[in-house]
Amino acid sequence: MIGGNWTADADGVPSGALRACLEDAVAAPSVHNTQPWRFRVCGGTIEVFADRGRRLDVLDPNGRELYISLGAAVFNLRAAMLARGRVPVLRLLPEPSEPDLVARVTVGPATRPPATAIMLADAIPRRHTNRQPFTDIPVPEEALTDLTVAADTERARLVITDPAARDAVLDVVRIAEQRRRHDPAYWRELSEWTRPGVERRDGVPPEAFGPWDALEVVPIRDFSVVRPARRRKPVPFERAPTIAVLYTRGDTPDEWLRGGQALQRVLLTATVRGLASTIMTQPVEVPHLRALLQDASDGYAAQAVLRFGYGPFSAASARRPLEEVLVTAGGTKVPD
Ligand SMILES: Cc1cc2nc3c(=O)[nH]c(=O)nc-3n(C[C@H](O)[C@H](O)[C@H](O)COP(=O)(O)O)c2cc1C
C-alpha cells in the first residue's frame, strides 16, 4: 500500500486523496448519464470495471459509447492523481481474460503537479453538458487550437469544421435525430433514462434537457420526446455554431477507451477556456450515417460531434454516490 494520504483500508475502502480521485472519476460524462462504471481499490491501484448492465442495448449495442464513457472516467482519475502530486500509471485492458476490467490506474511516484493537470482537474466539477443556446460570439482560434492539441495529446483527432463542413455535419446529425424520433425501441430506452425521481442519481433530468432550436440548426438530442409534459420550449440558437468531430485511430475497445480520454481532455480544456460544450452522438449511432463522417482512406473512426461556444449556466446532473460504484471486500459501504 502506498503511504501518506493515498490509502485504502484492508477492505478496499479508500480515504483521503484516493477517495477524492474517485469522486472526480464519477463526475465524468457518460451516455444518457448511465455511469456504467465500477471501481475496486487494491493498495495503490484503482481498477476500473465496465458495468455492462448499464449498457444501452438499442443505442449502443456494441458498447462503444459505454467504453467512451469509461475512458472519460479514466481521464478524470489520471488528471486528479497528477494534480494531487502523483504520477498516474495507466494500463488499459490489462487482463485479456477479464474484458470487464477496462483499466488499472496505479498511484506512481510523487511529482510536482504540472499547471495543466491542476487546471484540468479543477475544471472537473465545473464541466457540464450544456444544451442551451450559445451566443454568436466566435470561439477564438487559440482556443480551438488548444482543443485540437488536447485531442492529439490523447492520440485522437479533433477536426474543427469550416462552414461548409459544419453544415454538412449538422445535416447528418439532424437526419439521425429525426430518424430516432420514429423509433419506438429508442423511445422505450430513452424513457428509462429520463424517468424523473427525487431520489434518482442517474439518467438525464428534465432540468438538463435544454430548449428546442425550432429551426433545428443545432439538432441537440431531444430527451423530452418521451416526456410530453416536459416538451422543450422553442428558442433561437446561435446562427453559426462551432462544430467539431472527434475521431480515434481505430474502432476497437482500447481505441474507444482512448477516445473517451480524449473526449474528456477536450471538454475540460474547453471548460478551462470558459467554453460551454455539447456532445452530439446521434449520427455515430447509425452506421450508414456514421460512414458519412469518416474518411475511409485513413482508418480514423468518428466517435462524437461536439459543439462549443459561450453559453448560460448549465446545471449539473446527479451522480450515484461512491458506495454504489465501489467494489469492496466487506460489502459496498463507504464511510462518510
Ligand atoms: C459517449 C457519450 C455520448 C453522449 N451523447 C450525447 C448526445 O448525443 N446528446 C447529448 O445531449 N448529450 C450526450 N452526452 C452527454 C451525456 O448525456 C451527459 O454526459 C450526461 O447526461 C451527464 O451530464 P453531464 O455531462 O452534464 O455531467 C453523451 C456523453 C457521452 C460520454
PDBQT file of the ligand as one rigid body, heavy atoms in Angstrom, charges set to zero:
ROOT
HETATM    1  C1  LIG A 401     -20.381   8.740 -25.226  1.00  0.00    +0.000 C 
HETATM    2  C2  LIG A 401     -21.309   9.877 -24.875  1.00  0.00    +0.000 A 
HETATM    3  C3  LIG A 401     -22.340  10.215 -25.744  1.00  0.00    +0.000 A 
HETATM    4  C4  LIG A 401     -23.186  11.286 -25.443  1.00  0.00    +0.000 A 
HETATM    5  N1  LIG A 401     -24.145  11.656 -26.351  1.00  0.00    +0.000 NA
HETATM    6  C5  LIG A 401     -24.913  12.742 -26.102  1.00  0.00    +0.000 A 
HETATM    7  C6  LIG A 401     -25.858  13.201 -27.078  1.00  0.00    +0.000 A 
HETATM    8  O1  LIG A 401     -25.964  12.662 -28.174  1.00  0.00    +0.000 OA
HETATM    9  N2  LIG A 401     -26.607  14.281 -26.775  1.00  0.00    +0.000 N 
HETATM   10  C7  LIG A 401     -26.492  14.945 -25.578  1.00  0.00    +0.000 A 
HETATM   11  O2  LIG A 401     -27.192  15.924 -25.371  1.00  0.00    +0.000 OA
HETATM   12  N3  LIG A 401     -25.601  14.525 -24.634  1.00  0.00    +0.000 NA
HETATM   13  C8  LIG A 401     -24.811  13.454 -24.878  1.00  0.00    +0.000 A 
HETATM   14  N4  LIG A 401     -23.891  13.043 -23.954  1.00  0.00    +0.000 N 
HETATM   15  C9  LIG A 401     -23.790  13.760 -22.680  1.00  0.00    +0.000 C 
HETATM   16  C10 LIG A 401     -24.451  12.978 -21.542  1.00  0.00    +0.000 C 
HETATM   17  O3  LIG A 401     -25.854  12.984 -21.685  1.00  0.00    +0.000 OA
HETATM   18  C11 LIG A 401     -24.007  13.617 -20.222  1.00  0.00    +0.000 C 
HETATM   19  O4  LIG A 401     -22.625  13.443 -20.077  1.00  0.00    +0.000 OA
HETATM   20  C12 LIG A 401     -24.700  13.028 -19.008  1.00  0.00    +0.000 C 
HETATM   21  O5  LIG A 401     -26.084  13.268 -19.056  1.00  0.00    +0.000 OA
HETATM   22  C13 LIG A 401     -24.132  13.609 -17.703  1.00  0.00    +0.000 C 
HETATM   23  O6  LIG A 401     -24.279  15.002 -17.684  1.00  0.00    +0.000 OA
HETATM   24  P1  LIG A 401     -23.032  15.985 -17.617  1.00  0.00    +0.000 P 
HETATM   25  O7  LIG A 401     -22.215  15.787 -18.854  1.00  0.00    +0.000 OA
HETATM   26  O8  LIG A 401     -23.640  17.356 -17.561  1.00  0.00    +0.000 OA
HETATM   27  O9  LIG A 401     -22.237  15.660 -16.391  1.00  0.00    +0.000 OA
HETATM   28  C14 LIG A 401     -23.029  11.992 -24.226  1.00  0.00    +0.000 A 
HETATM   29  C15 LIG A 401     -21.989  11.634 -23.356  1.00  0.00    +0.000 A 
HETATM   30  C16 LIG A 401     -21.123  10.602 -23.679  1.00  0.00    +0.000 A 
HETATM   31  C17 LIG A 401     -19.975  10.275 -22.765  1.00  0.00    +0.000 C 
ENDROOT
TORSDOF 0
